[in-house]
Amino acid sequence: MAIRLPSIVSSKKVPKGHFAVYVGENQKRFVIPLSFLNQPLFQDLLGLSEEEFGYSHPTGGLRIPCDEEIFLDVTSRLN
């Protein structure tokens, strides 16, 4: 069984139906499907972001304050 991981995109362009998040201390950029927004596990990550940064993200992008390994583990479980 293959595990689908979020793609890492270096360009600024985000495909339709996806959005970019920045994860970890190095703010590694991941492009993930919008459908993740409906998933309770991903909503938990968004809650961490809200607690840490509020709704103001000075970098302009959505930052998720967790280790990349945790992010990859959580997103690998989502459909």
N, CA, C and O of each residue as an XYZ file, in Angstrom:
316
protein
N       0.841     -1.177      0.000
C       0.000      0.000      0.000
C       0.888      1.242      0.000
O       1.776      1.362      0.844
N       0.669      2.141     -0.907
C       1.468      3.364     -1.014
C       0.901      4.438     -0.100
O      -0.312      4.542      0.079
N       1.785      5.226      0.469
C       1.381      6.359      1.296
C       1.565      7.614      0.461
O       2.642      7.865     -0.079
N       0.508      8.393      0.362
C       0.573      9.637     -0.407
C       0.966     10.763      0.527
O       0.234     11.090      1.461
N       2.113     11.352      0.277
C       2.587     12.459      1.088
C       2.312     13.770      0.367
O       2.223     13.800     -0.860
N       2.179     14.852      1.123
C       2.004     16.145      0.463
C       3.208     16.451     -0.414
O       4.341     16.104     -0.082
N       2.948     17.092     -1.517
C       4.063     17.417     -2.400
C       4.761     18.677     -1.919
O       4.148     19.574     -1.340
N       6.043     18.716     -2.171
C       6.839     19.888     -1.848
C       7.049     20.638     -3.159
O       7.602     20.095     -4.116
N       6.610     21.871     -3.192
C       6.698     22.657     -4.410
C       7.557     23.875     -4.143
O       7.314     24.620     -3.195
N       8.566     24.077     -4.983
C       9.465     25.199     -4.757
C       8.978     26.475     -5.423
O       9.353     27.569     -5.001
N       8.151     26.359     -6.457
C       7.665     27.561     -7.127
C       6.553     28.192     -6.295
O       6.033     27.575     -5.366
N       6.201     29.409     -6.633
C       5.154     30.129     -5.910
C       3.766     29.723     -6.379
O       2.781     30.031     -5.708
N       3.663     29.046     -7.506
C       2.372     28.678     -8.068
C       1.780     27.474     -7.330
O       2.452     26.467     -7.110
N       0.515     27.605     -6.956
C      -0.186     26.535     -6.251
C      -1.291     26.023     -7.170
O      -2.096     26.817     -7.658
N      -1.348     24.712     -7.417
C      -2.383     24.170     -8.301
C      -3.785     24.410     -7.744
O      -3.976     24.514     -6.533
N      -4.750     24.494     -8.640
C      -6.141     24.660     -8.244
C      -6.548     23.507     -7.327
O      -6.221     22.349     -7.586
N      -7.268     23.841     -6.247
C      -7.712     22.821     -5.308
C      -6.696     22.495     -4.233
O      -6.872     21.536     -3.481
N      -5.634     23.281     -4.151
C      -4.576     23.073     -3.167
C      -4.238     24.395     -2.488
O      -4.656     25.458     -2.946
N      -3.481     24.328     -1.399
C      -2.968     25.531     -0.755
C      -1.630     25.216     -0.119
O      -1.297     24.058      0.129
N      -0.868     26.271      0.140
C       0.475     26.096      0.689
C       0.472     26.355      2.190
O      -0.228     27.240      2.680
N       1.266     25.568      2.908
C       1.511     25.788      4.330
C       3.017     25.725      4.558
O       3.758     25.122      3.782
N       3.443     26.358      5.636
C       4.858     26.369      6.001
C       4.989     25.675      7.344
O       4.297     26.016      8.302
N       5.886     24.696      7.405
C       5.946     23.808      8.560
C       7.347     23.782      9.147
O       8.342     23.790      8.422
N       7.407     23.750     10.482
C       8.673     23.569     11.186
C       9.485     24.830     11.320
O       9.102     25.901     10.850
N      10.621     24.674     11.975
C      11.520     25.804     12.214
C      12.056     26.405     10.923
O      12.254     27.617     10.829
N      12.289     25.562      9.936
C      12.833     26.038      8.665
C      11.749     26.505      7.699
O      12.049     26.916      6.577
N      10.499     26.443      8.129
C       9.345     26.844      7.332
C       9.338     26.189      5.952
O       9.219     26.860      4.927
N       9.468     24.882      5.954
C       9.435     24.119      4.704
C       8.031     24.223      4.113
O       7.039     24.066      4.824
N       7.956     24.484      2.831
C       6.685     24.713      2.152
C       6.114     23.402      1.624
O       6.803     22.635      0.952
N       4.832     23.157      1.943
C       4.109     22.000      1.450
C       2.858     22.488      0.751
O       2.212     23.427      1.217
N       2.513     21.869     -0.349
C       1.271     22.164     -1.054
C       0.357     20.966     -0.844
O       0.685     19.837     -1.212
N      -0.799     21.239     -0.242
C      -1.696     20.151      0.134
C      -3.103     20.414     -0.392
O      -3.451     21.558     -0.684
N      -3.918     19.360     -0.516
C      -5.275     19.527     -1.051
C      -6.182     20.293     -0.082
O      -6.051     20.177      1.137
N      -7.092     21.068     -0.645
C      -8.078     21.785      0.165
C      -8.946     20.833      0.992
O      -9.456     21.211      2.048
N      -9.110     19.612      0.514
C      -9.941     18.637      1.226
C      -9.418     18.348      2.627
O     -10.178     17.891      3.481
N      -8.136     18.603      2.882
C      -7.581     18.396      4.226
C      -8.239     19.305      5.248
O      -8.256     18.987      6.437
N      -8.782     20.433      4.803
C      -9.407     21.379      5.732
C     -10.602     20.770      6.460
O     -10.954     21.226      7.548
N     -11.225     19.758      5.885
C     -12.381     19.105      6.507
C     -12.000     17.978      7.456
O     -12.866     17.430      8.138
N     -10.740     17.627      7.513
C     -10.282     16.488      8.302
C      -9.979     16.906      9.744
O      -9.229     17.859      9.959
N     -10.546     16.211     10.732
C     -10.304     16.563     12.140
C      -8.828     16.594     12.530
O      -8.424     17.466     13.299
N      -8.018     15.676     12.028
C      -6.591     15.673     12.363
C      -5.912     16.940     11.860
O      -5.071     17.514     12.551
N      -6.275     17.375     10.660
C      -5.670     18.597     10.122
C      -6.211     19.820     10.854
O      -5.484     20.793     11.053
N      -7.465     19.779     11.252
C      -8.035     20.880     12.021
C      -7.316     21.047     13.356
O      -7.208     22.161     13.868
N      -6.828     19.949     13.918
C      -6.016     20.036     15.141
C      -4.727     20.819     14.874
O      -4.310     21.636     15.694
N      -4.107     20.564     13.730
C      -2.895     21.315     13.367
C      -3.210     22.801     13.180
O      -2.424     23.664     13.571
N      -4.366     23.089     12.580
C      -4.770     24.486     12.412
C      -5.003     25.150     13.764
O      -4.728     26.337     13.935
N      -5.511     24.381     14.723
C      -5.698     24.904     16.078
C      -4.370     25.285     16.713
O      -4.280     26.296     17.411
N      -3.338     24.480     16.476
C      -1.995     24.815     16.972
C      -1.512     26.122     16.364
O      -0.913     26.958     17.041
N      -1.781     26.280     15.084
C      -1.374     27.504     14.402
C      -2.090     28.716     14.980
O      -1.481     29.766     15.187
N      -3.371     28.567     15.236
C      -4.148     29.671     15.822
C      -3.611     30.047     17.202
O      -3.467     31.228     17.516
N      -3.316     29.030     18.028
C      -2.788     29.291     19.369
C      -1.440     29.997     19.314
O      -1.179     30.907     20.100
N      -0.590     29.579     18.391
C       0.769     30.122     18.300
C       0.814     31.502     17.657
O       1.512     32.395     18.137
N       0.062     31.673     16.566
C       0.194     32.882     15.763
C      -1.070     33.731     15.697
O      -1.023     34.861     15.211
N      -2.197     33.211     16.175
C      -3.452     33.922     15.987
C      -3.818     33.892     14.515
O      -3.528     32.925     13.810
N      -4.450     34.944     14.064
C      -4.829     35.003     12.649
C      -3.915     35.915     11.851
O      -4.179     36.199     10.683
N      -2.852     36.370     12.470
C      -1.899     37.234     11.795
C      -0.636     36.437     11.491
O       0.071     35.998     12.398
N      -0.368     36.262     10.222
C       0.823     35.535      9.798
C       1.723     36.514      9.055
O       1.480     36.809      7.885
N       2.755     37.018      9.717
C       3.589     38.058      9.116
C       4.266     37.638      7.814
O       4.613     38.493      6.999
N       4.456     36.350      7.609
C       5.101     35.902      6.375
C       4.108     35.857      5.221
O       4.500     35.682      4.067
N       2.824     36.014      5.530
C       1.806     35.983      4.489
C       1.276     34.589      4.222
O       0.236     34.447      3.579
N       1.954     33.560      4.694
C       1.511     32.190      4.488
C       1.061     31.556      5.779
O       1.393     32.030      6.865
N       0.313     30.493      5.663
C      -0.164     29.769      6.830
C       0.971     28.935      7.396
O       1.493     28.048      6.721
N       1.351     29.216      8.630
C       2.422     28.469      9.291
C       1.816     27.473     10.268
O       0.874     27.790     10.994
N       2.368     26.271     10.275
C       1.941     25.223     11.201
C       3.118     24.949     12.127
O       4.173     24.505     11.673
N       2.946     25.213     13.437
C       4.068     25.098     14.374
C       4.260     23.672     14.904
O       3.997     23.399     16.075
N       4.714     22.778     14.044
C       5.045     21.428     14.488
C       6.235     20.953     13.671
O       6.586     21.560     12.660
N       6.849     19.877     14.107
C       7.967     19.303     13.366
C       7.477     18.759     12.030
O       6.333     18.322     11.905
N       8.349     18.792     11.046
C       8.001     18.272      9.729
C       7.586     16.805      9.805
O       6.666     16.380      9.106
N       8.261     16.035     10.650
C       7.940     14.605     10.783
C       6.508     14.403     11.265
O       5.801     13.527     10.766
N       6.081     15.208     12.231
C       4.710     15.105     12.741
C       3.729     15.491     11.646
O       2.720     14.815     11.443
N       4.024     16.584     10.936
C       3.158     17.023      9.844
C       3.011     15.924      8.794
O       1.901     15.629      8.351
N       4.114     15.328      8.404
C       4.070     14.265      7.403
C       3.308     13.052      7.913
O       2.587     12.409      7.150
N       3.459     12.735      9.191
C       2.730     11.613      9.770
C       1.229     11.884      9.743
O       0.447     11.023      9.341
N       0.832     13.067     10.165
C      -0.597     13.411     10.189
C      -1.167     13.427      8.788
O      -2.212     12.822      8.549
N      -0.514     14.100      7.852
C      -1.068     14.205      6.508
C      -1.053     12.891      5.746
O      -1.847     12.702      4.824
N      -0.162     11.983      6.115
C      -0.147     10.679      5.444
C      -1.370      9.844      5.824
O      -1.704      8.882      5.131
N      -2.032     10.205      6.913
C      -3.227      9.482      7.372
C      -4.515     10.018      6.768
O      -5.575      9.412      6.927
N      -4.433     11.150      6.075
C      -5.632     11.790      5.528
C      -5.927     11.296      4.129
O      -5.026     10.894      3.393
N      -7.189     11.329      3.774
C      -7.609     10.897      2.424
C      -7.589     12.058      1.484
O      -7.908     11.904      0.305
